[in-house]
Amino acid sequence: QMAIIFYLTEKTGSAMVLSMASLLGFLPYAVFGPAIGVLVDRHDRKKIMIGADLIIAAAGSVLTIVAFYMELPVWMVMIVLFIRSIGTAFHTPALNAVTPLLVPEEQLTKCAGYSQSLQSISYIVSPAVAALLYSVWELNAIIAIDVLGAVIAS
């Protein structure tokens, strides 16, 4: 997602576009979070995670294909960011709910610590890795790798 943000920044140079992209990337959590949590609790979490990963992969695939043939329209990038965010908004609570079922009770605290550490590290490292990749690869290649990761995760 950071590479897409770099692309939008480079393409438009607009703080407004960057703000909109950030908003669309986090809006589903803020608006739909409570309702999504209820849905996740009532349905098969494994299917929710697989479905969310496939939605994220499909949205990324659209960007990859379009970016291969033409410059990405800003509106399309915004829609894909929103769709990916919805997928993540479903995946995260499903993963959080299933973790206690998979991890032995005596290991839950350690698992939560590792999970939080990895998340914190990814917040720090992701922008640097995305900047490096964006400087040496085409955007569609970076998105294709993300799509591959989502497909493997599903």
Summary of the structure (lengths in Angstrom):
residues: 154
radius of gyration: 16.5
end to end distance: 18.3
largest distance: 52.7
contacts: 441
relative contact order: 0.17
helix: 91%
strand: 0%
